[in-house]
Amino acid sequence: MTAYVRILGAAIGAPVDFRGPMAKQYRMAIMTFACLMAAVEPLLWERGWVFIASLAVIVLGCVVTVARRVRAAYVALESETNA
């Protein structure tokens, strides 16, 4: 969804915006960490919690990222309209 919002903003004339707390590189870093932790998870506690926690962090971060990108596109388009 973050990529779709970025492309939609660009399609309507706003600058392309790659910022946000859950841009692609951060999502991939969290998933890499989750995969590594999943290898040792059965030794530490019950199975499945690493991926659930990782998914929750990614979803919450993506919501914030989408909101920031939508707001940035809105502000950019409003400034063009008022200029």
PDB file of N, CA, C and O in Angstrom, chain B, residues numbered from 101:
ATOM      1  N   MET B 101       0.822  -1.194   0.000  1.00  0.00           N
ATOM      2  CA  MET B 101       0.000   0.000   0.000  1.00  0.00           C
ATOM      3  C   MET B 101       0.867   1.259   0.000  1.00  0.00           C
ATOM      4  O   MET B 101       0.511   2.267  -0.610  1.00  0.00           O
ATOM      5  N   THR B 102       1.996   1.191   0.684  1.00  0.00           N
ATOM      6  CA  THR B 102       2.867   2.371   0.714  1.00  0.00           C
ATOM      7  C   THR B 102       3.341   2.729  -0.690  1.00  0.00           C
ATOM      8  O   THR B 102       3.421   3.908  -1.036  1.00  0.00           O
ATOM      9  N   ALA B 103       3.656   1.722  -1.498  1.00  0.00           N
ATOM     10  CA  ALA B 103       4.097   1.979  -2.873  1.00  0.00           C
ATOM     11  C   ALA B 103       2.957   2.532  -3.721  1.00  0.00           C
ATOM     12  O   ALA B 103       3.172   3.421  -4.545  1.00  0.00           O
ATOM     13  N   TYR B 104       1.757   2.017  -3.524  1.00  0.00           N
ATOM     14  CA  TYR B 104       0.610   2.520  -4.285  1.00  0.00           C
ATOM     15  C   TYR B 104       0.319   3.978  -3.961  1.00  0.00           C
ATOM     16  O   TYR B 104      -0.016   4.757  -4.853  1.00  0.00           O
ATOM     17  N   VAL B 105       0.444   4.351  -2.700  1.00  0.00           N
ATOM     18  CA  VAL B 105       0.219   5.747  -2.318  1.00  0.00           C
ATOM     19  C   VAL B 105       1.295   6.640  -2.927  1.00  0.00           C
ATOM     20  O   VAL B 105       1.003   7.750  -3.371  1.00  0.00           O
ATOM     21  N   ARG B 106       2.532   6.163  -2.949  1.00  0.00           N
ATOM     22  CA  ARG B 106       3.617   6.944  -3.555  1.00  0.00           C
ATOM     23  C   ARG B 106       3.352   7.165  -5.035  1.00  0.00           C
ATOM     24  O   ARG B 106       3.486   8.283  -5.535  1.00  0.00           O
ATOM     25  N   ILE B 107       2.975   6.097  -5.739  1.00  0.00           N
ATOM     26  CA  ILE B 107       2.704   6.199  -7.179  1.00  0.00           C
ATOM     27  C   ILE B 107       1.467   7.045  -7.450  1.00  0.00           C
ATOM     28  O   ILE B 107       1.451   7.825  -8.402  1.00  0.00           O
ATOM     29  N   LEU B 108       0.440   6.904  -6.634  1.00  0.00           N
ATOM     30  CA  LEU B 108      -0.763   7.717  -6.806  1.00  0.00           C
ATOM     31  C   LEU B 108      -0.430   9.201  -6.650  1.00  0.00           C
ATOM     32  O   LEU B 108      -0.898  10.029  -7.432  1.00  0.00           O
ATOM     33  N   GLY B 109       0.377   9.535  -5.643  1.00  0.00           N
ATOM     34  CA  GLY B 109       0.786  10.928  -5.465  1.00  0.00           C
ATOM     35  C   GLY B 109       1.528  11.448  -6.685  1.00  0.00           C
ATOM     36  O   GLY B 109       1.285  12.566  -7.139  1.00  0.00           O
ATOM     37  N   ALA B 110       2.433  10.632  -7.214  1.00  0.00           N
ATOM     38  CA  ALA B 110       3.180  11.041  -8.411  1.00  0.00           C
ATOM     39  C   ALA B 110       2.256  11.180  -9.616  1.00  0.00           C
ATOM     40  O   ALA B 110       2.442  12.073 -10.443  1.00  0.00           O
ATOM     41  N   ALA B 111       1.270  10.307  -9.717  1.00  0.00           N
ATOM     42  CA  ALA B 111       0.353  10.342 -10.859  1.00  0.00           C
ATOM     43  C   ALA B 111      -0.530  11.585 -10.860  1.00  0.00           C
ATOM     44  O   ALA B 111      -0.932  12.057 -11.923  1.00  0.00           O
ATOM     45  N   ILE B 112      -0.833  12.115  -9.687  1.00  0.00           N
ATOM     46  CA  ILE B 112      -1.680  13.307  -9.633  1.00  0.00           C
ATOM     47  C   ILE B 112      -0.871  14.594  -9.586  1.00  0.00           C
ATOM     48  O   ILE B 112      -1.435  15.679  -9.442  1.00  0.00           O
ATOM     49  N   GLY B 113       0.452  14.478  -9.707  1.00  0.00           N
ATOM     50  CA  GLY B 113       1.278  15.666  -9.832  1.00  0.00           C
ATOM     51  C   GLY B 113       2.097  16.034  -8.618  1.00  0.00           C
ATOM     52  O   GLY B 113       2.813  17.035  -8.653  1.00  0.00           O
ATOM     53  N   ALA B 114       2.023  15.278  -7.559  1.00  0.00           N
ATOM     54  CA  ALA B 114       2.838  15.556  -6.374  1.00  0.00           C
ATOM     55  C   ALA B 114       4.231  14.967  -6.582  1.00  0.00           C
ATOM     56  O   ALA B 114       4.393  14.039  -7.375  1.00  0.00           O
ATOM     57  N   PRO B 115       5.229  15.486  -5.892  1.00  0.00           N
ATOM     58  CA  PRO B 115       6.569  14.900  -6.018  1.00  0.00           C
ATOM     59  C   PRO B 115       6.597  13.473  -5.472  1.00  0.00           C
ATOM     60  O   PRO B 115       5.835  13.131  -4.567  1.00  0.00           O
ATOM     61  N   VAL B 116       7.475  12.652  -6.024  1.00  0.00           N
ATOM     62  CA  VAL B 116       7.621  11.272  -5.553  1.00  0.00           C
ATOM     63  C   VAL B 116       8.207  11.319  -4.147  1.00  0.00           C
ATOM     64  O   VAL B 116       9.198  12.005  -3.897  1.00  0.00           O
ATOM     65  N   ASP B 117       7.580  10.581  -3.232  1.00  0.00           N
ATOM     66  CA  ASP B 117       7.935  10.650  -1.815  1.00  0.00           C
ATOM     67  C   ASP B 117       8.287   9.256  -1.304  1.00  0.00           C
ATOM     68  O   ASP B 117       7.431   8.374  -1.235  1.00  0.00           O
ATOM     69  N   PHE B 118       9.556   9.070  -0.946  1.00  0.00           N
ATOM     70  CA  PHE B 118      10.012   7.780  -0.444  1.00  0.00           C
ATOM     71  C   PHE B 118      10.157   7.756   1.074  1.00  0.00           C
ATOM     72  O   PHE B 118      10.612   6.755   1.628  1.00  0.00           O
ATOM     73  N   ARG B 119       9.783   8.829   1.752  1.00  0.00           N
ATOM     74  CA  ARG B 119      10.021   8.892   3.196  1.00  0.00           C
ATOM     75  C   ARG B 119       8.972   8.107   3.973  1.00  0.00           C
ATOM     76  O   ARG B 119       7.970   7.641   3.430  1.00  0.00           O
ATOM     77  N   GLY B 120       9.241   7.984   5.244  1.00  0.00           N
ATOM     78  CA  GLY B 120       8.306   7.302   6.133  1.00  0.00           C
ATOM     79  C   GLY B 120       9.026   6.303   7.014  1.00  0.00           C
ATOM     80  O   GLY B 120      10.087   5.797   6.651  1.00  0.00           O
ATOM     81  N   PRO B 121       8.455   6.020   8.164  1.00  0.00           N
ATOM     82  CA  PRO B 121       9.122   5.092   9.082  1.00  0.00           C
ATOM     83  C   PRO B 121       9.091   3.640   8.600  1.00  0.00           C
ATOM     84  O   PRO B 121       9.810   2.801   9.144  1.00  0.00           O
ATOM     85  N   MET B 122       8.291   3.335   7.614  1.00  0.00           N
ATOM     86  CA  MET B 122       8.226   1.957   7.151  1.00  0.00           C
ATOM     87  C   MET B 122       8.357   1.888   5.638  1.00  0.00           C
ATOM     88  O   MET B 122       7.564   1.245   4.950  1.00  0.00           O
ATOM     89  N   ALA B 123       9.388   2.573   5.140  1.00  0.00           N
ATOM     90  CA  ALA B 123       9.706   2.461   3.715  1.00  0.00           C
ATOM     91  C   ALA B 123      10.231   1.052   3.453  1.00  0.00           C
ATOM     92  O   ALA B 123      10.464   0.292   4.393  1.00  0.00           O
ATOM     93  N   LYS B 124      10.413   0.709   2.205  1.00  0.00           N
ATOM     94  CA  LYS B 124      10.730  -0.671   1.832  1.00  0.00           C
ATOM     95  C   LYS B 124      11.945  -1.232   2.564  1.00  0.00           C
ATOM     96  O   LYS B 124      11.910  -2.372   3.027  1.00  0.00           O
ATOM     97  N   GLN B 125      13.004  -0.463   2.677  1.00  0.00           N
ATOM     98  CA  GLN B 125      14.220  -0.987   3.300  1.00  0.00           C
ATOM     99  C   GLN B 125      13.998  -1.323   4.773  1.00  0.00           C
ATOM    100  O   GLN B 125      14.607  -2.263   5.285  1.00  0.00           O
ATOM    101  N   TYR B 126      13.146  -0.580   5.454  1.00  0.00           N
ATOM    102  CA  TYR B 126      12.868  -0.856   6.865  1.00  0.00           C
ATOM    103  C   TYR B 126      11.968  -2.079   7.017  1.00  0.00           C
ATOM    104  O   TYR B 126      12.152  -2.869   7.943  1.00  0.00           O
ATOM    105  N   ARG B 127      11.006  -2.244   6.124  1.00  0.00           N
ATOM    106  CA  ARG B 127      10.167  -3.447   6.157  1.00  0.00           C
ATOM    107  C   ARG B 127      11.013  -4.690   5.929  1.00  0.00           C
ATOM    108  O   ARG B 127      10.828  -5.704   6.602  1.00  0.00           O
ATOM    109  N   MET B 128      11.939  -4.613   4.984  1.00  0.00           N
ATOM    110  CA  MET B 128      12.794  -5.759   4.698  1.00  0.00           C
ATOM    111  C   MET B 128      13.747  -6.049   5.858  1.00  0.00           C
ATOM    112  O   MET B 128      14.043  -7.210   6.141  1.00  0.00           O
ATOM    113  N   ALA B 129      14.221  -5.013   6.522  1.00  0.00           N
ATOM    114  CA  ALA B 129      15.103  -5.217   7.676  1.00  0.00           C
ATOM    115  C   ALA B 129      14.352  -5.905   8.817  1.00  0.00           C
ATOM    116  O   ALA B 129      14.893  -6.803   9.462  1.00  0.00           O
ATOM    117  N   ILE B 130      13.128  -5.494   9.065  1.00  0.00           N
ATOM    118  CA  ILE B 130      12.334  -6.128  10.120  1.00  0.00           C
ATOM    119  C   ILE B 130      12.061  -7.587   9.777  1.00  0.00           C
ATOM    120  O   ILE B 130      12.151  -8.450  10.650  1.00  0.00           O
ATOM    121  N   MET B 131      11.733  -7.874   8.534  1.00  0.00           N
ATOM    122  CA  MET B 131      11.466  -9.266   8.148  1.00  0.00           C
ATOM    123  C   MET B 131      12.735 -10.119   8.211  1.00  0.00           C
ATOM    124  O   MET B 131      12.670 -11.290   8.585  1.00  0.00           O
ATOM    125  N   THR B 132      13.870  -9.555   7.855  1.00  0.00           N
ATOM    126  CA  THR B 132      15.129 -10.297   7.963  1.00  0.00           C
ATOM    127  C   THR B 132      15.415 -10.636   9.412  1.00  0.00           C
ATOM    128  O   THR B 132      15.796 -11.763   9.728  1.00  0.00           O
ATOM    129  N   PHE B 133      15.231  -9.658  10.298  1.00  0.00           N
ATOM    130  CA  PHE B 133      15.427  -9.900  11.721  1.00  0.00           C
ATOM    131  C   PHE B 133      14.447 -10.952  12.230  1.00  0.00           C
ATOM    132  O   PHE B 133      14.829 -11.819  13.016  1.00  0.00           O
ATOM    133  N   ALA B 134      13.192 -10.888  11.794  1.00  0.00           N
ATOM    134  CA  ALA B 134      12.184 -11.859  12.221  1.00  0.00           C
ATOM    135  C   ALA B 134      12.552 -13.269  11.756  1.00  0.00           C
ATOM    136  O   ALA B 134      12.387 -14.230  12.507  1.00  0.00           O
ATOM    137  N   CYS B 135      13.040 -13.395  10.543  1.00  0.00           N
ATOM    138  CA  CYS B 135      13.435 -14.713  10.043  1.00  0.00           C
ATOM    139  C   CYS B 135      14.615 -15.277  10.826  1.00  0.00           C
ATOM    140  O   CYS B 135      14.663 -16.472  11.118  1.00  0.00           O
ATOM    141  N   LEU B 136      15.557 -14.417  11.160  1.00  0.00           N
ATOM    142  CA  LEU B 136      16.696 -14.886  11.962  1.00  0.00           C
ATOM    143  C   LEU B 136      16.257 -15.275  13.374  1.00  0.00           C
ATOM    144  O   LEU B 136      16.717 -16.278  13.919  1.00  0.00           O
ATOM    145  N   MET B 137      15.373 -14.484  13.956  1.00  0.00           N
ATOM    146  CA  MET B 137      14.879 -14.797  15.301  1.00  0.00           C
ATOM    147  C   MET B 137      14.006 -16.052  15.305  1.00  0.00           C
ATOM    148  O   MET B 137      13.967 -16.776  16.299  1.00  0.00           O
ATOM    149  N   ALA B 138      13.313 -16.310  14.211  1.00  0.00           N
ATOM    150  CA  ALA B 138      12.455 -17.496  14.130  1.00  0.00           C
ATOM    151  C   ALA B 138      13.276 -18.779  14.216  1.00  0.00           C
ATOM    152  O   ALA B 138      12.763 -19.819  14.631  1.00  0.00           O
ATOM    153  N   ALA B 139      14.538 -18.711  13.827  1.00  0.00           N
ATOM    154  CA  ALA B 139      15.393 -19.887  13.902  1.00  0.00           C
ATOM    155  C   ALA B 139      15.691 -20.286  15.348  1.00  0.00           C
ATOM    156  O   ALA B 139      15.847 -21.469  15.650  1.00  0.00           O
ATOM    157  N   VAL B 140      15.769 -19.302  16.234  1.00  0.00           N
ATOM    158  CA  VAL B 140      16.068 -19.592  17.644  1.00  0.00           C
ATOM    159  C   VAL B 140      14.845 -19.460  18.546  1.00  0.00           C
ATOM    160  O   VAL B 140      14.925 -19.725  19.745  1.00  0.00           O
ATOM    161  N   GLU B 141      13.736 -19.059  17.982  1.00  0.00           N
ATOM    162  CA  GLU B 141      12.526 -18.854  18.782  1.00  0.00           C
ATOM    163  C   GLU B 141      12.084 -20.088  19.568  1.00  0.00           C
ATOM    164  O   GLU B 141      11.724 -19.946  20.737  1.00  0.00           O
ATOM    165  N   PRO B 142      12.093 -21.282  18.993  1.00  0.00           N
ATOM    166  CA  PRO B 142      11.638 -22.444  19.766  1.00  0.00           C
ATOM    167  C   PRO B 142      12.491 -22.711  21.014  1.00  0.00           C
ATOM    168  O   PRO B 142      12.014 -23.322  21.971  1.00  0.00           O
ATOM    169  N   LEU B 143      13.722 -22.266  21.006  1.00  0.00           N
ATOM    170  CA  LEU B 143      14.597 -22.463  22.161  1.00  0.00           C
ATOM    171  C   LEU B 143      14.292 -21.474  23.284  1.00  0.00           C
ATOM    172  O   LEU B 143      14.612 -21.741  24.443  1.00  0.00           O
ATOM    173  N   LEU B 144      13.686 -20.347  22.959  1.00  0.00           N
ATOM    174  CA  LEU B 144      13.484 -19.276  23.932  1.00  0.00           C
ATOM    175  C   LEU B 144      12.067 -19.214  24.486  1.00  0.00           C
ATOM    176  O   LEU B 144      11.883 -19.028  25.689  1.00  0.00           O
ATOM    177  N   TRP B 145      11.072 -19.366  23.633  1.00  0.00           N
ATOM    178  CA  TRP B 145       9.670 -19.273  24.058  1.00  0.00           C
ATOM    179  C   TRP B 145       8.793 -19.969  23.030  1.00  0.00           C
ATOM    180  O   TRP B 145       9.296 -20.623  22.116  1.00  0.00           O
ATOM    181  N   GLU B 146       7.482 -19.826  23.182  1.00  0.00           N
ATOM    182  CA  GLU B 146       6.565 -20.484  22.252  1.00  0.00           C
ATOM    183  C   GLU B 146       6.777 -19.998  20.826  1.00  0.00           C
ATOM    184  O   GLU B 146       7.262 -18.891  20.595  1.00  0.00           O
ATOM    185  N   ARG B 147       6.410 -20.832  19.893  1.00  0.00           N
ATOM    186  CA  ARG B 147       6.593 -20.492  18.485  1.00  0.00           C
ATOM    187  C   ARG B 147       5.517 -19.531  18.001  1.00  0.00           C
ATOM    188  O   ARG B 147       4.391 -19.535  18.498  1.00  0.00           O
ATOM    189  N   GLY B 148       5.878 -18.718  17.037  1.00  0.00           N
ATOM    190  CA  GLY B 148       4.916 -17.866  16.354  1.00  0.00           C
ATOM    191  C   GLY B 148       4.880 -16.418  16.788  1.00  0.00           C
ATOM    192  O   GLY B 148       4.343 -15.579  16.065  1.00  0.00           O
ATOM    193  N   TRP B 149       5.424 -16.100  17.925  1.00  0.00           N
ATOM    194  CA  TRP B 149       5.316 -14.727  18.427  1.00  0.00           C
ATOM    195  C   TRP B 149       6.216 -13.753  17.684  1.00  0.00           C
ATOM    196  O   TRP B 149       5.880 -12.574  17.571  1.00  0.00           O
ATOM    197  N   VAL B 150       7.333 -14.212  17.183  1.00  0.00           N
ATOM    198  CA  VAL B 150       8.245 -13.314  16.462  1.00  0.00           C
ATOM    199  C   VAL B 150       7.576 -12.778  15.205  1.00  0.00           C
ATOM    200  O   VAL B 150       7.636 -11.579  14.932  1.00  0.00           O
ATOM    201  N   PHE B 151       6.943 -13.650  14.443  1.00  0.00           N
ATOM    202  CA  PHE B 151       6.303 -13.198  13.209  1.00  0.00           C
ATOM    203  C   PHE B 151       5.066 -12.348  13.491  1.00  0.00           C
ATOM    204  O   PHE B 151       4.794 -11.395  12.761  1.00  0.00           O
ATOM    205  N   ILE B 152       4.324 -12.679  14.527  1.00  0.00           N
ATOM    206  CA  ILE B 152       3.159 -11.863  14.875  1.00  0.00           C
ATOM    207  C   ILE B 152       3.593 -10.468  15.298  1.00  0.00           C
ATOM    208  O   ILE B 152       3.001  -9.478  14.866  1.00  0.00           O
ATOM    209  N   ALA B 153       4.615 -10.376  16.134  1.00  0.00           N
ATOM    210  CA  ALA B 153       5.118  -9.070  16.580  1.00  0.00           C
ATOM    211  C   ALA B 153       5.690  -8.286  15.402  1.00  0.00           C
ATOM    212  O   ALA B 153       5.466  -7.081  15.293  1.00  0.00           O
ATOM    213  N   SER B 154       6.418  -8.951  14.531  1.00  0.00           N
ATOM    214  CA  SER B 154       6.991  -8.285  13.352  1.00  0.00           C
ATOM    215  C   SER B 154       5.904  -7.751  12.446  1.00  0.00           C
ATOM    216  O   SER B 154       5.994  -6.628  11.949  1.00  0.00           O
ATOM    217  N   LEU B 155       4.877  -8.552  12.230  1.00  0.00           N
ATOM    218  CA  LEU B 155       3.764  -8.110  11.394  1.00  0.00           C
ATOM    219  C   LEU B 155       3.054  -6.904  12.007  1.00  0.00           C
ATOM    220  O   LEU B 155       2.674  -5.976  11.293  1.00  0.00           O
ATOM    221  N   ALA B 156       2.877  -6.914  13.316  1.00  0.00           N
ATOM    222  CA  ALA B 156       2.231  -5.781  13.985  1.00  0.00           C
ATOM    223  C   ALA B 156       3.054  -4.509  13.822  1.00  0.00           C
ATOM    224  O   ALA B 156       2.497  -3.443  13.559  1.00  0.00           O
ATOM    225  N   VAL B 157       4.363  -4.607  13.973  1.00  0.00           N
ATOM    226  CA  VAL B 157       5.236  -3.443  13.812  1.00  0.00           C
ATOM    227  C   VAL B 157       5.172  -2.928  12.375  1.00  0.00           C
ATOM    228  O   VAL B 157       5.094  -1.721  12.150  1.00  0.00           O
ATOM    229  N   ILE B 158       5.204  -3.831  11.415  1.00  0.00           N
ATOM    230  CA  ILE B 158       5.157  -3.428  10.007  1.00  0.00           C
ATOM    231  C   ILE B 158       3.826  -2.774   9.674  1.00  0.00           C
ATOM    232  O   ILE B 158       3.802  -1.745   8.998  1.00  0.00           O
ATOM    233  N   VAL B 159       2.727  -3.341  10.130  1.00  0.00           N
ATOM    234  CA  VAL B 159       1.408  -2.772   9.831  1.00  0.00           C
ATOM    235  C   VAL B 159       1.269  -1.379  10.433  1.00  0.00           C
ATOM    236  O   VAL B 159       0.828  -0.452   9.754  1.00  0.00           O
ATOM    237  N   LEU B 160       1.638  -1.228  11.696  1.00  0.00           N
ATOM    238  CA  LEU B 160       1.532   0.094  12.332  1.00  0.00           C
ATOM    239  C   LEU B 160       2.443   1.112  11.649  1.00  0.00           C
ATOM    240  O   LEU B 160       2.047   2.257  11.432  1.00  0.00           O
ATOM    241  N   GLY B 161       3.648   0.698  11.314  1.00  0.00           N
ATOM    242  CA  GLY B 161       4.560   1.592  10.617  1.00  0.00           C
ATOM    243  C   GLY B 161       4.060   1.972   9.237  1.00  0.00           C
ATOM    244  O   GLY B 161       4.237   3.110   8.802  1.00  0.00           O
ATOM    245  N   CYS B 162       3.434   1.025   8.540  1.00  0.00           N
ATOM    246  CA  CYS B 162       2.894   1.316   7.211  1.00  0.00           C
ATOM    247  C   CYS B 162       1.725   2.291   7.282  1.00  0.00           C
ATOM    248  O   CYS B 162       1.568   3.135   6.400  1.00  0.00           O
ATOM    249  N   VAL B 163       0.909   2.182   8.318  1.00  0.00           N
ATOM    250  CA  VAL B 163      -0.193   3.134   8.483  1.00  0.00           C
ATOM    251  C   VAL B 163       0.358   4.545   8.649  1.00  0.00           C
ATOM    252  O   VAL B 163      -0.153   5.491   8.050  1.00  0.00           O
ATOM    253  N   VAL B 164       1.396   4.681   9.459  1.00  0.00           N
ATOM    254  CA  VAL B 164       2.016   6.000   9.654  1.00  0.00           C
ATOM    255  C   VAL B 164       2.657   6.483   8.354  1.00  0.00           C
ATOM    256  O   VAL B 164       2.534   7.655   7.999  1.00  0.00           O
ATOM    257  N   THR B 165       3.331   5.595   7.654  1.00  0.00           N
ATOM    258  CA  THR B 165       3.979   5.956   6.390  1.00  0.00           C
ATOM    259  C   THR B 165       2.960   6.420   5.358  1.00  0.00           C
ATOM    260  O   THR B 165       3.163   7.435   4.691  1.00  0.00           O
ATOM    261  N   VAL B 166       1.866   5.679   5.226  1.00  0.00           N
ATOM    262  CA  VAL B 166       0.823   6.058   4.273  1.00  0.00           C
ATOM    263  C   VAL B 166       0.238   7.413   4.636  1.00  0.00           C
ATOM    264  O   VAL B 166       0.024   8.253   3.762  1.00  0.00           O
ATOM    265  N   ALA B 167      -0.021   7.631   5.911  1.00  0.00           N
ATOM    266  CA  ALA B 167      -0.574   8.920   6.339  1.00  0.00           C
ATOM    267  C   ALA B 167       0.390  10.062   6.029  1.00  0.00           C
ATOM    268  O   ALA B 167      -0.041  11.119   5.567  1.00  0.00           O
ATOM    269  N   ARG B 168       1.671   9.870   6.273  1.00  0.00           N
ATOM    270  CA  ARG B 168       2.655  10.919   5.980  1.00  0.00           C
ATOM    271  C   ARG B 168       2.751  11.208   4.492  1.00  0.00           C
ATOM    272  O   ARG B 168       2.846  12.367   4.088  1.00  0.00           O
ATOM    273  N   ARG B 169       2.726  10.162   3.673  1.00  0.00           N
ATOM    274  CA  ARG B 169       2.830  10.355   2.226  1.00  0.00           C
ATOM    275  C   ARG B 169       1.586  11.025   1.659  1.00  0.00           C
ATOM    276  O   ARG B 169       1.685  11.882   0.781  1.00  0.00           O
ATOM    277  N   VAL B 170       0.415  10.640   2.158  1.00  0.00           N
ATOM    278  CA  VAL B 170      -0.818  11.280   1.694  1.00  0.00           C
ATOM    279  C   VAL B 170      -0.813  12.747   2.083  1.00  0.00           C
ATOM    280  O   VAL B 170      -1.171  13.608   1.279  1.00  0.00           O
ATOM    281  N   ARG B 171      -0.407  13.036   3.311  1.00  0.00           N
ATOM    282  CA  ARG B 171      -0.356  14.429   3.763  1.00  0.00           C
ATOM    283  C   ARG B 171       0.646  15.235   2.943  1.00  0.00           C
ATOM    284  O   ARG B 171       0.361  16.371   2.564  1.00  0.00           O
ATOM    285  N   ALA B 172       1.816  14.660   2.665  1.00  0.00           N
ATOM    286  CA  ALA B 172       2.825  15.369   1.868  1.00  0.00           C
ATOM    287  C   ALA B 172       2.307  15.648   0.463  1.00  0.00           C
ATOM    288  O   ALA B 172       2.543  16.731  -0.073  1.00  0.00           O
ATOM    289  N   ALA B 173       1.607  14.693  -0.144  1.00  0.00           N
ATOM    290  CA  ALA B 173       1.033  14.916  -1.476  1.00  0.00           C
ATOM    291  C   ALA B 173      -0.028  16.001  -1.423  1.00  0.00           C
ATOM    292  O   ALA B 173      -0.093  16.853  -2.309  1.00  0.00           O
ATOM    293  N   TYR B 174      -0.853  15.976  -0.399  1.00  0.00           N
ATOM    294  CA  TYR B 174      -1.896  16.999  -0.241  1.00  0.00           C
ATOM    295  C   TYR B 174      -1.285  18.388  -0.093  1.00  0.00           C
ATOM    296  O   TYR B 174      -1.719  19.338  -0.744  1.00  0.00           O
ATOM    297  N   VAL B 175      -0.284  18.498   0.758  1.00  0.00           N
ATOM    298  CA  VAL B 175       0.357  19.796   0.980  1.00  0.00           C
ATOM    299  C   VAL B 175       1.025  20.285  -0.306  1.00  0.00           C
ATOM    300  O   VAL B 175       0.948  21.470  -0.630  1.00  0.00           O
ATOM    301  N   ALA B 176       1.679  19.382  -1.040  1.00  0.00           N
ATOM    302  CA  ALA B 176       2.341  19.778  -2.290  1.00  0.00           C
ATOM    303  C   ALA B 176       1.321  20.250  -3.324  1.00  0.00           C
ATOM    304  O   ALA B 176       1.551  21.243  -4.013  1.00  0.00           O
ATOM    305  N   LEU B 177       0.213  19.552  -3.432  1.00  0.00           N
ATOM    306  CA  LEU B 177      -0.791  19.942  -4.409  1.00  0.00           C
ATOM    307  C   LEU B 177      -1.512  21.229  -3.994  1.00  0.00           C
ATOM    308  O   LEU B 177      -1.857  22.047  -4.847  1.00  0.00           O
ATOM    309  N   GLU B 178      -1.737  21.407  -2.711  1.00  0.00           N
ATOM    310  CA  GLU B 178      -2.367  22.640  -2.219  1.00  0.00           C
ATOM    311  C   GLU B 178      -1.432  23.836  -2.461  1.00  0.00           C
ATOM    312  O   GLU B 178      -1.899  24.915  -2.828  1.00  0.00           O
ATOM    313  N   SER B 179      -0.156  23.661  -2.263  1.00  0.00           N
ATOM    314  CA  SER B 179       0.764  24.782  -2.467  1.00  0.00           C
ATOM    315  C   SER B 179       0.834  25.150  -3.950  1.00  0.00           C
ATOM    316  O   SER B 179       1.007  26.323  -4.282  1.00  0.00           O
ATOM    317  N   GLU B 180       0.703  24.173  -4.842  1.00  0.00           N
ATOM    318  CA  GLU B 180       0.660  24.467  -6.274  1.00  0.00           C
ATOM    319  C   GLU B 180      -0.626  25.217  -6.644  1.00  0.00           C
ATOM    320  O   GLU B 180      -0.613  26.134  -7.465  1.00  0.00           O
ATOM    321  N   THR B 181      -1.709  24.814  -6.032  1.00  0.00           N
ATOM    322  CA  THR B 181      -3.013  25.426  -6.321  1.00  0.00           C
ATOM    323  C   THR B 181      -3.053  26.876  -5.843  1.00  0.00           C
ATOM    324  O   THR B 181      -3.602  27.747  -6.517  1.00  0.00           O
ATOM    325  N   ASN B 182      -2.467  27.121  -4.677  1.00  0.00           N
ATOM    326  CA  ASN B 182      -2.491  28.473  -4.106  1.00  0.00           C
ATOM    327  C   ASN B 182      -1.414  29.382  -4.668  1.00  0.00           C
ATOM    328  O   ASN B 182      -1.457  30.593  -4.454  1.00  0.00           O
ATOM    329  N   ALA B 183      -0.457  28.826  -5.378  1.00  0.00           N
ATOM    330  CA  ALA B 183       0.643  29.649  -5.892  1.00  0.00           C
ATOM    331  C   ALA B 183       0.261  30.378  -7.157  1.00  0.00           C
ATOM    332  O   ALA B 183       1.076  31.113  -7.715  1.00  0.00           O
TER     333      ALA B 183
END
